[in-house]
């Protein structure tokens, strides 16, 4: 492998890692903002079991929707 090719591969790996980090940050922010606002109606020092269940369901739905959209985009772009 040439030095230039190796550097390109390293740059691609670094870009992919940065994109994954950005996705996780966006995911966390969305869950925090949307799910917390929806599920925690009376903030206190701890979460009730119904709030915990609501947050878990909300997070699961968002993750599932994100996977569906990602797959659709990849399918349309011919990358998958």
mmJSON file of the N, C-alpha and C atoms, coordinates in Angstrom:
{"data_MODEL":{"atom_site":{
"group_PDB":["ATOM","ATOM","ATOM","ATOM","ATOM","ATOM","ATOM","ATOM","ATOM","ATOM","ATOM","ATOM","ATOM","ATOM","ATOM","ATOM","ATOM","ATOM","ATOM","ATOM","ATOM","ATOM","ATOM","ATOM","ATOM","ATOM","ATOM","ATOM","ATOM","ATOM","ATOM","ATOM","ATOM","ATOM","ATOM","ATOM","ATOM","ATOM","ATOM","ATOM","ATOM","ATOM","ATOM","ATOM","ATOM","ATOM","ATOM","ATOM","ATOM","ATOM","ATOM","ATOM","ATOM","ATOM","ATOM","ATOM","ATOM","ATOM","ATOM","ATOM","ATOM","ATOM","ATOM","ATOM","ATOM","ATOM","ATOM","ATOM","ATOM","ATOM","ATOM","ATOM","ATOM","ATOM","ATOM","ATOM","ATOM","ATOM","ATOM","ATOM","ATOM","ATOM","ATOM","ATOM","ATOM","ATOM","ATOM","ATOM","ATOM","ATOM","ATOM","ATOM","ATOM","ATOM","ATOM","ATOM","ATOM","ATOM","ATOM","ATOM","ATOM","ATOM","ATOM","ATOM","ATOM","ATOM","ATOM","ATOM","ATOM","ATOM","ATOM","ATOM","ATOM","ATOM","ATOM","ATOM","ATOM","ATOM","ATOM","ATOM","ATOM","ATOM","ATOM","ATOM","ATOM","ATOM","ATOM","ATOM","ATOM","ATOM","ATOM","ATOM","ATOM","ATOM","ATOM","ATOM","ATOM","ATOM","ATOM","ATOM","ATOM","ATOM","ATOM","ATOM","ATOM","ATOM","ATOM","ATOM","ATOM","ATOM","ATOM","ATOM","ATOM","ATOM","ATOM","ATOM","ATOM","ATOM","ATOM","ATOM","ATOM","ATOM","ATOM","ATOM","ATOM","ATOM","ATOM","ATOM","ATOM","ATOM","ATOM","ATOM","ATOM","ATOM","ATOM","ATOM","ATOM","ATOM","ATOM","ATOM","ATOM","ATOM","ATOM","ATOM","ATOM","ATOM","ATOM","ATOM","ATOM","ATOM","ATOM","ATOM","ATOM","ATOM","ATOM","ATOM","ATOM","ATOM","ATOM","ATOM","ATOM","ATOM","ATOM","ATOM","ATOM","ATOM","ATOM","ATOM","ATOM","ATOM","ATOM","ATOM","ATOM","ATOM","ATOM","ATOM","ATOM","ATOM","ATOM","ATOM","ATOM","ATOM","ATOM","ATOM","ATOM","ATOM","ATOM","ATOM","ATOM","ATOM","ATOM","ATOM","ATOM","ATOM","ATOM","ATOM","ATOM","ATOM","ATOM","ATOM"],
"id":[1,2,3,4,5,6,7,8,9,10,11,12,13,14,15,16,17,18,19,20,21,22,23,24,25,26,27,28,29,30,31,32,33,34,35,36,37,38,39,40,41,42,43,44,45,46,47,48,49,50,51,52,53,54,55,56,57,58,59,60,61,62,63,64,65,66,67,68,69,70,71,72,73,74,75,76,77,78,79,80,81,82,83,84,85,86,87,88,89,90,91,92,93,94,95,96,97,98,99,100,101,102,103,104,105,106,107,108,109,110,111,112,113,114,115,116,117,118,119,120,121,122,123,124,125,126,127,128,129,130,131,132,133,134,135,136,137,138,139,140,141,142,143,144,145,146,147,148,149,150,151,152,153,154,155,156,157,158,159,160,161,162,163,164,165,166,167,168,169,170,171,172,173,174,175,176,177,178,179,180,181,182,183,184,185,186,187,188,189,190,191,192,193,194,195,196,197,198,199,200,201,202,203,204,205,206,207,208,209,210,211,212,213,214,215,216,217,218,219,220,221,222,223,224,225,226,227,228,229,230,231,232,233,234,235,236,237,238,239,240],
"type_symbol":["N","C","C","N","C","C","N","C","C","N","C","C","N","C","C","N","C","C","N","C","C","N","C","C","N","C","C","N","C","C","N","C","C","N","C","C","N","C","C","N","C","C","N","C","C","N","C","C","N","C","C","N","C","C","N","C","C","N","C","C","N","C","C","N","C","C","N","C","C","N","C","C","N","C","C","N","C","C","N","C","C","N","C","C","N","C","C","N","C","C","N","C","C","N","C","C","N","C","C","N","C","C","N","C","C","N","C","C","N","C","C","N","C","C","N","C","C","N","C","C","N","C","C","N","C","C","N","C","C","N","C","C","N","C","C","N","C","C","N","C","C","N","C","C","N","C","C","N","C","C","N","C","C","N","C","C","N","C","C","N","C","C","N","C","C","N","C","C","N","C","C","N","C","C","N","C","C","N","C","C","N","C","C","N","C","C","N","C","C","N","C","C","N","C","C","N","C","C","N","C","C","N","C","C","N","C","C","N","C","C","N","C","C","N","C","C","N","C","C","N","C","C","N","C","C","N","C","C","N","C","C","N","C","C","N","C","C","N","C","C"],
"label_atom_id":["N","CA","C","N","CA","C","N","CA","C","N","CA","C","N","CA","C","N","CA","C","N","CA","C","N","CA","C","N","CA","C","N","CA","C","N","CA","C","N","CA","C","N","CA","C","N","CA","C","N","CA","C","N","CA","C","N","CA","C","N","CA","C","N","CA","C","N","CA","C","N","CA","C","N","CA","C","N","CA","C","N","CA","C","N","CA","C","N","CA","C","N","CA","C","N","CA","C","N","CA","C","N","CA","C","N","CA","C","N","CA","C","N","CA","C","N","CA","C","N","CA","C","N","CA","C","N","CA","C","N","CA","C","N","CA","C","N","CA","C","N","CA","C","N","CA","C","N","CA","C","N","CA","C","N","CA","C","N","CA","C","N","CA","C","N","CA","C","N","CA","C","N","CA","C","N","CA","C","N","CA","C","N","CA","C","N","CA","C","N","CA","C","N","CA","C","N","CA","C","N","CA","C","N","CA","C","N","CA","C","N","CA","C","N","CA","C","N","CA","C","N","CA","C","N","CA","C","N","CA","C","N","CA","C","N","CA","C","N","CA","C","N","CA","C","N","CA","C","N","CA","C","N","CA","C","N","CA","C","N","CA","C","N","CA","C","N","CA","C","N","CA","C","N","CA","C","N","CA","C"],
"label_alt_id":[null,null,null,null,null,null,null,null,null,null,null,null,null,null,null,null,null,null,null,null,null,null,null,null,null,null,null,null,null,null,null,null,null,null,null,null,null,null,null,null,null,null,null,null,null,null,null,null,null,null,null,null,null,null,null,null,null,null,null,null,null,null,null,null,null,null,null,null,null,null,null,null,null,null,null,null,null,null,null,null,null,null,null,null,null,null,null,null,null,null,null,null,null,null,null,null,null,null,null,null,null,null,null,null,null,null,null,null,null,null,null,null,null,null,null,null,null,null,null,null,null,null,null,null,null,null,null,null,null,null,null,null,null,null,null,null,null,null,null,null,null,null,null,null,null,null,null,null,null,null,null,null,null,null,null,null,null,null,null,null,null,null,null,null,null,null,null,null,null,null,null,null,null,null,null,null,null,null,null,null,null,null,null,null,null,null,null,null,null,null,null,null,null,null,null,null,null,null,null,null,null,null,null,null,null,null,null,null,null,null,null,null,null,null,null,null,null,null,null,null,null,null,null,null,null,null,null,null,null,null,null,null,null,null,null,null,null,null,null,null],
"label_comp_id":["UNK","UNK","UNK","UNK","UNK","UNK","UNK","UNK","UNK","UNK","UNK","UNK","UNK","UNK","UNK","UNK","UNK","UNK","UNK","UNK","UNK","UNK","UNK","UNK","UNK","UNK","UNK","UNK","UNK","UNK","UNK","UNK","UNK","UNK","UNK","UNK","UNK","UNK","UNK","UNK","UNK","UNK","UNK","UNK","UNK","UNK","UNK","UNK","UNK","UNK","UNK","UNK","UNK","UNK","UNK","UNK","UNK","UNK","UNK","UNK","UNK","UNK","UNK","UNK","UNK","UNK","UNK","UNK","UNK","UNK","UNK","UNK","UNK","UNK","UNK","UNK","UNK","UNK","UNK","UNK","UNK","UNK","UNK","UNK","UNK","UNK","UNK","UNK","UNK","UNK","UNK","UNK","UNK","UNK","UNK","UNK","UNK","UNK","UNK","UNK","UNK","UNK","UNK","UNK","UNK","UNK","UNK","UNK","UNK","UNK","UNK","UNK","UNK","UNK","UNK","UNK","UNK","UNK","UNK","UNK","UNK","UNK","UNK","UNK","UNK","UNK","UNK","UNK","UNK","UNK","UNK","UNK","UNK","UNK","UNK","UNK","UNK","UNK","UNK","UNK","UNK","UNK","UNK","UNK","UNK","UNK","UNK","UNK","UNK","UNK","UNK","UNK","UNK","UNK","UNK","UNK","UNK","UNK","UNK","UNK","UNK","UNK","UNK","UNK","UNK","UNK","UNK","UNK","UNK","UNK","UNK","UNK","UNK","UNK","UNK","UNK","UNK","UNK","UNK","UNK","UNK","UNK","UNK","UNK","UNK","UNK","UNK","UNK","UNK","UNK","UNK","UNK","UNK","UNK","UNK","UNK","UNK","UNK","UNK","UNK","UNK","UNK","UNK","UNK","UNK","UNK","UNK","UNK","UNK","UNK","UNK","UNK","UNK","UNK","UNK","UNK","UNK","UNK","UNK","UNK","UNK","UNK","UNK","UNK","UNK","UNK","UNK","UNK","UNK","UNK","UNK","UNK","UNK","UNK","UNK","UNK","UNK","UNK","UNK","UNK"],
"label_asym_id":["A","A","A","A","A","A","A","A","A","A","A","A","A","A","A","A","A","A","A","A","A","A","A","A","A","A","A","A","A","A","A","A","A","A","A","A","A","A","A","A","A","A","A","A","A","A","A","A","A","A","A","A","A","A","A","A","A","A","A","A","A","A","A","A","A","A","A","A","A","A","A","A","A","A","A","A","A","A","A","A","A","A","A","A","A","A","A","A","A","A","A","A","A","A","A","A","A","A","A","A","A","A","A","A","A","A","A","A","A","A","A","A","A","A","A","A","A","A","A","A","A","A","A","A","A","A","A","A","A","A","A","A","A","A","A","A","A","A","A","A","A","A","A","A","A","A","A","A","A","A","A","A","A","A","A","A","A","A","A","A","A","A","A","A","A","A","A","A","A","A","A","A","A","A","A","A","A","A","A","A","A","A","A","A","A","A","A","A","A","A","A","A","A","A","A","A","A","A","A","A","A","A","A","A","A","A","A","A","A","A","A","A","A","A","A","A","A","A","A","A","A","A","A","A","A","A","A","A","A","A","A","A","A","A","A","A","A","A","A","A"],
"label_entity_id":["1","1","1","1","1","1","1","1","1","1","1","1","1","1","1","1","1","1","1","1","1","1","1","1","1","1","1","1","1","1","1","1","1","1","1","1","1","1","1","1","1","1","1","1","1","1","1","1","1","1","1","1","1","1","1","1","1","1","1","1","1","1","1","1","1","1","1","1","1","1","1","1","1","1","1","1","1","1","1","1","1","1","1","1","1","1","1","1","1","1","1","1","1","1","1","1","1","1","1","1","1","1","1","1","1","1","1","1","1","1","1","1","1","1","1","1","1","1","1","1","1","1","1","1","1","1","1","1","1","1","1","1","1","1","1","1","1","1","1","1","1","1","1","1","1","1","1","1","1","1","1","1","1","1","1","1","1","1","1","1","1","1","1","1","1","1","1","1","1","1","1","1","1","1","1","1","1","1","1","1","1","1","1","1","1","1","1","1","1","1","1","1","1","1","1","1","1","1","1","1","1","1","1","1","1","1","1","1","1","1","1","1","1","1","1","1","1","1","1","1","1","1","1","1","1","1","1","1","1","1","1","1","1","1","1","1","1","1","1","1"],
"label_seq_id":[1,1,1,2,2,2,3,3,3,4,4,4,5,5,5,6,6,6,7,7,7,8,8,8,9,9,9,10,10,10,11,11,11,12,12,12,13,13,13,14,14,14,15,15,15,16,16,16,17,17,17,18,18,18,19,19,19,20,20,20,21,21,21,22,22,22,23,23,23,24,24,24,25,25,25,26,26,26,27,27,27,28,28,28,29,29,29,30,30,30,31,31,31,32,32,32,33,33,33,34,34,34,35,35,35,36,36,36,37,37,37,38,38,38,39,39,39,40,40,40,41,41,41,42,42,42,43,43,43,44,44,44,45,45,45,46,46,46,47,47,47,48,48,48,49,49,49,50,50,50,51,51,51,52,52,52,53,53,53,54,54,54,55,55,55,56,56,56,57,57,57,58,58,58,59,59,59,60,60,60,61,61,61,62,62,62,63,63,63,64,64,64,65,65,65,66,66,66,67,67,67,68,68,68,69,69,69,70,70,70,71,71,71,72,72,72,73,73,73,74,74,74,75,75,75,76,76,76,77,77,77,78,78,78,79,79,79,80,80,80],
"pdbx_PDB_ins_code":[null,null,null,null,null,null,null,null,null,null,null,null,null,null,null,null,null,null,null,null,null,null,null,null,null,null,null,null,null,null,null,null,null,null,null,null,null,null,null,null,null,null,null,null,null,null,null,null,null,null,null,null,null,null,null,null,null,null,null,null,null,null,null,null,null,null,null,null,null,null,null,null,null,null,null,null,null,null,null,null,null,null,null,null,null,null,null,null,null,null,null,null,null,null,null,null,null,null,null,null,null,null,null,null,null,null,null,null,null,null,null,null,null,null,null,null,null,null,null,null,null,null,null,null,null,null,null,null,null,null,null,null,null,null,null,null,null,null,null,null,null,null,null,null,null,null,null,null,null,null,null,null,null,null,null,null,null,null,null,null,null,null,null,null,null,null,null,null,null,null,null,null,null,null,null,null,null,null,null,null,null,null,null,null,null,null,null,null,null,null,null,null,null,null,null,null,null,null,null,null,null,null,null,null,null,null,null,null,null,null,null,null,null,null,null,null,null,null,null,null,null,null,null,null,null,null,null,null,null,null,null,null,null,null,null,null,null,null,null,null],
"Cartn_x":[0.852,0.0,0.889,0.605,1.409,1.123,2.05,1.904,0.668,0.435,-0.717,-2.021,-2.056,-3.266,-3.514,-2.437,-2.542,-3.069,-2.568,-3.028,-4.496,-4.902,-6.305,-7.195,-6.745,-7.516,-7.623,-6.545,-6.573,-7.523,-7.508,-8.394,-9.851,-10.128,-11.5,-11.955,-11.074,-11.401,-11.669,-10.861,-11.053,-12.361,-12.692,-13.949,-15.136,-15.048,-16.132,-16.332,-15.235,-15.327,-15.96,-15.575,-16.146,-17.642,-18.051,-19.476,-20.249,-19.656,-20.308,-20.474,-19.457,-19.531,-20.614,-20.66,-21.686,-23.08,-23.249,-24.536,-24.94,-24.013,-24.33,-24.677,-23.975,-24.289,-25.674,-26.009,-27.332,-28.407,-28.138,-29.078,-29.332,-28.25,-28.379,-29.179,-28.875,-29.575,-31.057,-31.38,-32.782,-33.518,-32.904,-33.536,-33.716,-32.678,-32.749,-33.862,-33.895,-34.86,-36.284,-36.474,-37.827,-38.388,-37.617,-38.132,-38.261,-37.295,-37.376,-38.588,-38.761,-39.904,-41.227,-41.274,-42.499,-42.773,-41.726,-41.914,-41.81,-41.067,-40.851,-41.668,-42.848,-43.767,-43.52,-42.984,-42.689,-41.266,-40.274,-38.886,-38.661,-37.916,-37.544,-36.16,-35.771,-34.423,-34.295,-35.414,-35.356,-36.528,-36.426,-37.477,-38.419,-39.697,-40.664,-40.547,-41.135,-41.044,-41.773,-42.886,-43.593,-42.756,-42.025,-41.138,-40.0,-39.452,-38.375,-38.867,-40.06,-40.628,-40.893,-41.429,-41.698,-40.4,-39.368,-38.081,-37.484,-37.583,-37.054,-37.788,-39.115,-39.897,-39.584,-39.504,-39.212,-37.837,-36.855,-35.506,-35.487,-36.169,-36.238,-36.897,-37.977,-38.668,-37.763,-37.058,-36.168,-35.044,-34.469,-33.396,-33.91,-35.096,-35.675,-35.938,-36.508,-36.785,-35.488,-34.451,-33.162,-32.589,-32.712,-32.224,-32.986,-34.294,-35.112,-34.717,-34.573,-34.198,-32.796,-31.864,-30.5,-30.478,-31.207,-31.263,-31.865,-32.924,-33.558,-32.594,-31.855,-30.9,-29.798,-29.297,-28.252,-28.76,-29.987,-30.59,-30.735,-31.192,-31.378,-30.056,-29.009,-27.713,-26.922,-27.441,-26.775,-25.583,-25.471,-24.332,-24.551,-25.772,-26.026,-26.591],
"Cartn_y":[-1.181,0.0,1.233,2.145,3.358,4.258,5.153,6.079,6.956,7.412,8.266,7.513,6.258,5.436,5.187,4.936,4.707,5.965,7.124,8.384,8.638,8.307,8.45,7.55,6.324,5.381,5.884,6.435,6.986,8.172,9.027,10.193,9.739,8.732,8.204,7.619,6.88,6.293,7.388,8.429,9.536,10.262,10.434,11.081,10.235,8.934,8.031,8.071,8.071,8.134,9.455,10.55,11.86,11.879,11.253,11.193,10.351,9.255,8.428,9.194,9.932,10.737,11.799,12.47,13.487,12.88,11.683,11.007,10.707,10.189,9.858,11.112,12.197,13.448,13.942,13.857,14.256,13.354,12.059,11.104,11.447,11.661,11.996,13.283,14.297,15.578,15.416,14.665,14.459,13.715,12.644,11.871,12.754,13.497,14.37,15.395,16.053,17.127,16.596,15.743,15.303,14.308,13.282,12.247,12.748,13.517,14.025,14.948,15.851,16.763,16.003,14.942,14.163,13.311,12.73,11.7,12.197,13.242,13.701,14.971,14.779,15.906,16.687,16.013,16.668,16.295,17.021,16.686,16.692,15.688,15.6,14.965,14.541,13.988,12.569,11.928,10.586,10.414,9.398,9.107,8.046,8.251,7.217,6.062,4.927,3.782,4.069,4.813,5.136,6.084,7.006,7.89,7.097,6.154,5.308,4.496,3.928,3.136,4.013,5.196,6.127,6.51,6.826,7.193,6.037,4.824,3.652,3.446,3.542,3.369,4.476,5.704,6.838,6.664,6.293,6.094,4.955,3.862,2.727,3.125,3.883,4.324,5.217,6.13,7.024,6.228,5.266,4.443,3.638,3.066,2.29,3.18,4.343,5.271,5.701,5.94,6.335,5.219,3.979,2.846,2.728,2.914,2.822,3.908,5.125,6.237,6.019,5.59,5.348,4.275,3.194,2.124,2.636,3.419,3.957,4.853,5.697,6.586,5.776,4.758,3.914,3.166,2.663,1.954,2.893,4.101,5.065,5.48,5.531,5.966,4.808,3.578,2.413,1.958,2.415,2.037,0.736,0.247,-0.988,-2.026],
"Cartn_z":[0.0,0.0,0.0,-0.885,-0.968,0.227,0.481,1.602,1.433,0.205,-0.072,0.155,-0.271,-0.09,1.4,2.12,3.567,4.273,3.877,4.465,4.134,2.914,2.523,3.377,3.596,4.408,5.846,6.367,7.724,7.806,6.795,6.782,6.715,5.906,5.804,7.146,7.805,9.104,10.134,10.122,11.063,10.778,9.501,9.132,9.562,9.34,9.745,11.258,11.996,13.452,13.899,13.276,13.615,13.318,12.22,11.878,12.894,13.35,14.357,15.667,16.045,17.267,17.131,15.977,15.744,15.788,15.213,15.245,16.688,17.471,18.866,19.668,19.408,20.097,19.709,18.426,17.955,18.552,18.582,19.168,20.631,21.38,22.794,22.979,22.188,22.32,22.005,20.973,20.612,21.704,22.19,23.267,24.492,24.809,25.984,25.829,24.703,24.51,24.342,23.375,23.04,24.052,24.358,25.25,26.683,27.14,28.506,28.65,27.682,27.74,27.708,26.916,26.784,28.029,28.585,29.614,31.054,31.274,32.643,32.845,33.396,33.555,34.842,35.847,37.123,37.549,37.031,37.389,38.896,39.347,40.758,40.822,41.999,42.161,41.613,41.267,40.68,39.714,38.883,37.903,38.455,38.22,38.595,37.613,37.94,37.034,35.722,35.776,34.531,33.672,34.297,33.542,32.916,33.661,33.134,31.94,32.052,30.961,29.741,29.959,28.87,28.168,28.929,28.346,27.542,28.071,27.362,26.043,26.059,24.828,23.831,24.295,23.426,22.78,23.555,23.045,22.027,22.323,21.398,20.083,20.154,18.926,18.093,18.741,18.011,17.353,18.072,17.51,16.319,16.439,15.339,14.125,14.354,13.251,12.574,13.353,12.803,11.927,12.366,11.574,10.26,10.29,9.081,8.088,8.582,7.703,7.135,7.966,7.51,6.425,6.642,5.643,4.336,4.419,3.215,2.45,3.154,2.503,1.828,2.528,1.943,0.734,0.807,-0.325,-1.536,-1.293,-2.392,-3.007,-2.182,-2.7,-3.308,-3.146,-3.701,-2.895,-1.645,-0.806,-0.053,-0.057,0.676,-0.227],
"occupancy":[1.0,1.0,1.0,1.0,1.0,1.0,1.0,1.0,1.0,1.0,1.0,1.0,1.0,1.0,1.0,1.0,1.0,1.0,1.0,1.0,1.0,1.0,1.0,1.0,1.0,1.0,1.0,1.0,1.0,1.0,1.0,1.0,1.0,1.0,1.0,1.0,1.0,1.0,1.0,1.0,1.0,1.0,1.0,1.0,1.0,1.0,1.0,1.0,1.0,1.0,1.0,1.0,1.0,1.0,1.0,1.0,1.0,1.0,1.0,1.0,1.0,1.0,1.0,1.0,1.0,1.0,1.0,1.0,1.0,1.0,1.0,1.0,1.0,1.0,1.0,1.0,1.0,1.0,1.0,1.0,1.0,1.0,1.0,1.0,1.0,1.0,1.0,1.0,1.0,1.0,1.0,1.0,1.0,1.0,1.0,1.0,1.0,1.0,1.0,1.0,1.0,1.0,1.0,1.0,1.0,1.0,1.0,1.0,1.0,1.0,1.0,1.0,1.0,1.0,1.0,1.0,1.0,1.0,1.0,1.0,1.0,1.0,1.0,1.0,1.0,1.0,1.0,1.0,1.0,1.0,1.0,1.0,1.0,1.0,1.0,1.0,1.0,1.0,1.0,1.0,1.0,1.0,1.0,1.0,1.0,1.0,1.0,1.0,1.0,1.0,1.0,1.0,1.0,1.0,1.0,1.0,1.0,1.0,1.0,1.0,1.0,1.0,1.0,1.0,1.0,1.0,1.0,1.0,1.0,1.0,1.0,1.0,1.0,1.0,1.0,1.0,1.0,1.0,1.0,1.0,1.0,1.0,1.0,1.0,1.0,1.0,1.0,1.0,1.0,1.0,1.0,1.0,1.0,1.0,1.0,1.0,1.0,1.0,1.0,1.0,1.0,1.0,1.0,1.0,1.0,1.0,1.0,1.0,1.0,1.0,1.0,1.0,1.0,1.0,1.0,1.0,1.0,1.0,1.0,1.0,1.0,1.0,1.0,1.0,1.0,1.0,1.0,1.0,1.0,1.0,1.0,1.0,1.0,1.0,1.0,1.0,1.0,1.0,1.0,1.0],
"B_iso_or_equiv":[0.0,0.0,0.0,0.0,0.0,0.0,0.0,0.0,0.0,0.0,0.0,0.0,0.0,0.0,0.0,0.0,0.0,0.0,0.0,0.0,0.0,0.0,0.0,0.0,0.0,0.0,0.0,0.0,0.0,0.0,0.0,0.0,0.0,0.0,0.0,0.0,0.0,0.0,0.0,0.0,0.0,0.0,0.0,0.0,0.0,0.0,0.0,0.0,0.0,0.0,0.0,0.0,0.0,0.0,0.0,0.0,0.0,0.0,0.0,0.0,0.0,0.0,0.0,0.0,0.0,0.0,0.0,0.0,0.0,0.0,0.0,0.0,0.0,0.0,0.0,0.0,0.0,0.0,0.0,0.0,0.0,0.0,0.0,0.0,0.0,0.0,0.0,0.0,0.0,0.0,0.0,0.0,0.0,0.0,0.0,0.0,0.0,0.0,0.0,0.0,0.0,0.0,0.0,0.0,0.0,0.0,0.0,0.0,0.0,0.0,0.0,0.0,0.0,0.0,0.0,0.0,0.0,0.0,0.0,0.0,0.0,0.0,0.0,0.0,0.0,0.0,0.0,0.0,0.0,0.0,0.0,0.0,0.0,0.0,0.0,0.0,0.0,0.0,0.0,0.0,0.0,0.0,0.0,0.0,0.0,0.0,0.0,0.0,0.0,0.0,0.0,0.0,0.0,0.0,0.0,0.0,0.0,0.0,0.0,0.0,0.0,0.0,0.0,0.0,0.0,0.0,0.0,0.0,0.0,0.0,0.0,0.0,0.0,0.0,0.0,0.0,0.0,0.0,0.0,0.0,0.0,0.0,0.0,0.0,0.0,0.0,0.0,0.0,0.0,0.0,0.0,0.0,0.0,0.0,0.0,0.0,0.0,0.0,0.0,0.0,0.0,0.0,0.0,0.0,0.0,0.0,0.0,0.0,0.0,0.0,0.0,0.0,0.0,0.0,0.0,0.0,0.0,0.0,0.0,0.0,0.0,0.0,0.0,0.0,0.0,0.0,0.0,0.0,0.0,0.0,0.0,0.0,0.0,0.0,0.0,0.0,0.0,0.0,0.0,0.0],
"pdbx_formal_charge":[null,null,null,null,null,null,null,null,null,null,null,null,null,null,null,null,null,null,null,null,null,null,null,null,null,null,null,null,null,null,null,null,null,null,null,null,null,null,null,null,null,null,null,null,null,null,null,null,null,null,null,null,null,null,null,null,null,null,null,null,null,null,null,null,null,null,null,null,null,null,null,null,null,null,null,null,null,null,null,null,null,null,null,null,null,null,null,null,null,null,null,null,null,null,null,null,null,null,null,null,null,null,null,null,null,null,null,null,null,null,null,null,null,null,null,null,null,null,null,null,null,null,null,null,null,null,null,null,null,null,null,null,null,null,null,null,null,null,null,null,null,null,null,null,null,null,null,null,null,null,null,null,null,null,null,null,null,null,null,null,null,null,null,null,null,null,null,null,null,null,null,null,null,null,null,null,null,null,null,null,null,null,null,null,null,null,null,null,null,null,null,null,null,null,null,null,null,null,null,null,null,null,null,null,null,null,null,null,null,null,null,null,null,null,null,null,null,null,null,null,null,null,null,null,null,null,null,null,null,null,null,null,null,null,null,null,null,null,null,null],
"auth_seq_id":[1,1,1,2,2,2,3,3,3,4,4,4,5,5,5,6,6,6,7,7,7,8,8,8,9,9,9,10,10,10,11,11,11,12,12,12,13,13,13,14,14,14,15,15,15,16,16,16,17,17,17,18,18,18,19,19,19,20,20,20,21,21,21,22,22,22,23,23,23,24,24,24,25,25,25,26,26,26,27,27,27,28,28,28,29,29,29,30,30,30,31,31,31,32,32,32,33,33,33,34,34,34,35,35,35,36,36,36,37,37,37,38,38,38,39,39,39,40,40,40,41,41,41,42,42,42,43,43,43,44,44,44,45,45,45,46,46,46,47,47,47,48,48,48,49,49,49,50,50,50,51,51,51,52,52,52,53,53,53,54,54,54,55,55,55,56,56,56,57,57,57,58,58,58,59,59,59,60,60,60,61,61,61,62,62,62,63,63,63,64,64,64,65,65,65,66,66,66,67,67,67,68,68,68,69,69,69,70,70,70,71,71,71,72,72,72,73,73,73,74,74,74,75,75,75,76,76,76,77,77,77,78,78,78,79,79,79,80,80,80],
"auth_comp_id":["UNK","UNK","UNK","UNK","UNK","UNK","UNK","UNK","UNK","UNK","UNK","UNK","UNK","UNK","UNK","UNK","UNK","UNK","UNK","UNK","UNK","UNK","UNK","UNK","UNK","UNK","UNK","UNK","UNK","UNK","UNK","UNK","UNK","UNK","UNK","UNK","UNK","UNK","UNK","UNK","UNK","UNK","UNK","UNK","UNK","UNK","UNK","UNK","UNK","UNK","UNK","UNK","UNK","UNK","UNK","UNK","UNK","UNK","UNK","UNK","UNK","UNK","UNK","UNK","UNK","UNK","UNK","UNK","UNK","UNK","UNK","UNK","UNK","UNK","UNK","UNK","UNK","UNK","UNK","UNK","UNK","UNK","UNK","UNK","UNK","UNK","UNK","UNK","UNK","UNK","UNK","UNK","UNK","UNK","UNK","UNK","UNK","UNK","UNK","UNK","UNK","UNK","UNK","UNK","UNK","UNK","UNK","UNK","UNK","UNK","UNK","UNK","UNK","UNK","UNK","UNK","UNK","UNK","UNK","UNK","UNK","UNK","UNK","UNK","UNK","UNK","UNK","UNK","UNK","UNK","UNK","UNK","UNK","UNK","UNK","UNK","UNK","UNK","UNK","UNK","UNK","UNK","UNK","UNK","UNK","UNK","UNK","UNK","UNK","UNK","UNK","UNK","UNK","UNK","UNK","UNK","UNK","UNK","UNK","UNK","UNK","UNK","UNK","UNK","UNK","UNK","UNK","UNK","UNK","UNK","UNK","UNK","UNK","UNK","UNK","UNK","UNK","UNK","UNK","UNK","UNK","UNK","UNK","UNK","UNK","UNK","UNK","UNK","UNK","UNK","UNK","UNK","UNK","UNK","UNK","UNK","UNK","UNK","UNK","UNK","UNK","UNK","UNK","UNK","UNK","UNK","UNK","UNK","UNK","UNK","UNK","UNK","UNK","UNK","UNK","UNK","UNK","UNK","UNK","UNK","UNK","UNK","UNK","UNK","UNK","UNK","UNK","UNK","UNK","UNK","UNK","UNK","UNK","UNK","UNK","UNK","UNK","UNK","UNK","UNK"],
"auth_asym_id":["A","A","A","A","A","A","A","A","A","A","A","A","A","A","A","A","A","A","A","A","A","A","A","A","A","A","A","A","A","A","A","A","A","A","A","A","A","A","A","A","A","A","A","A","A","A","A","A","A","A","A","A","A","A","A","A","A","A","A","A","A","A","A","A","A","A","A","A","A","A","A","A","A","A","A","A","A","A","A","A","A","A","A","A","A","A","A","A","A","A","A","A","A","A","A","A","A","A","A","A","A","A","A","A","A","A","A","A","A","A","A","A","A","A","A","A","A","A","A","A","A","A","A","A","A","A","A","A","A","A","A","A","A","A","A","A","A","A","A","A","A","A","A","A","A","A","A","A","A","A","A","A","A","A","A","A","A","A","A","A","A","A","A","A","A","A","A","A","A","A","A","A","A","A","A","A","A","A","A","A","A","A","A","A","A","A","A","A","A","A","A","A","A","A","A","A","A","A","A","A","A","A","A","A","A","A","A","A","A","A","A","A","A","A","A","A","A","A","A","A","A","A","A","A","A","A","A","A","A","A","A","A","A","A","A","A","A","A","A","A"],
"auth_atom_id":["N","CA","C","N","CA","C","N","CA","C","N","CA","C","N","CA","C","N","CA","C","N","CA","C","N","CA","C","N","CA","C","N","CA","C","N","CA","C","N","CA","C","N","CA","C","N","CA","C","N","CA","C","N","CA","C","N","CA","C","N","CA","C","N","CA","C","N","CA","C","N","CA","C","N","CA","C","N","CA","C","N","CA","C","N","CA","C","N","CA","C","N","CA","C","N","CA","C","N","CA","C","N","CA","C","N","CA","C","N","CA","C","N","CA","C","N","CA","C","N","CA","C","N","CA","C","N","CA","C","N","CA","C","N","CA","C","N","CA","C","N","CA","C","N","CA","C","N","CA","C","N","CA","C","N","CA","C","N","CA","C","N","CA","C","N","CA","C","N","CA","C","N","CA","C","N","CA","C","N","CA","C","N","CA","C","N","CA","C","N","CA","C","N","CA","C","N","CA","C","N","CA","C","N","CA","C","N","CA","C","N","CA","C","N","CA","C","N","CA","C","N","CA","C","N","CA","C","N","CA","C","N","CA","C","N","CA","C","N","CA","C","N","CA","C","N","CA","C","N","CA","C","N","CA","C","N","CA","C","N","CA","C","N","CA","C","N","CA","C","N","CA","C","N","CA","C","N","CA","C"],
"pdbx_PDB_model_num":[1,1,1,1,1,1,1,1,1,1,1,1,1,1,1,1,1,1,1,1,1,1,1,1,1,1,1,1,1,1,1,1,1,1,1,1,1,1,1,1,1,1,1,1,1,1,1,1,1,1,1,1,1,1,1,1,1,1,1,1,1,1,1,1,1,1,1,1,1,1,1,1,1,1,1,1,1,1,1,1,1,1,1,1,1,1,1,1,1,1,1,1,1,1,1,1,1,1,1,1,1,1,1,1,1,1,1,1,1,1,1,1,1,1,1,1,1,1,1,1,1,1,1,1,1,1,1,1,1,1,1,1,1,1,1,1,1,1,1,1,1,1,1,1,1,1,1,1,1,1,1,1,1,1,1,1,1,1,1,1,1,1,1,1,1,1,1,1,1,1,1,1,1,1,1,1,1,1,1,1,1,1,1,1,1,1,1,1,1,1,1,1,1,1,1,1,1,1,1,1,1,1,1,1,1,1,1,1,1,1,1,1,1,1,1,1,1,1,1,1,1,1,1,1,1,1,1,1,1,1,1,1,1,1,1,1,1,1,1,1]
}}}
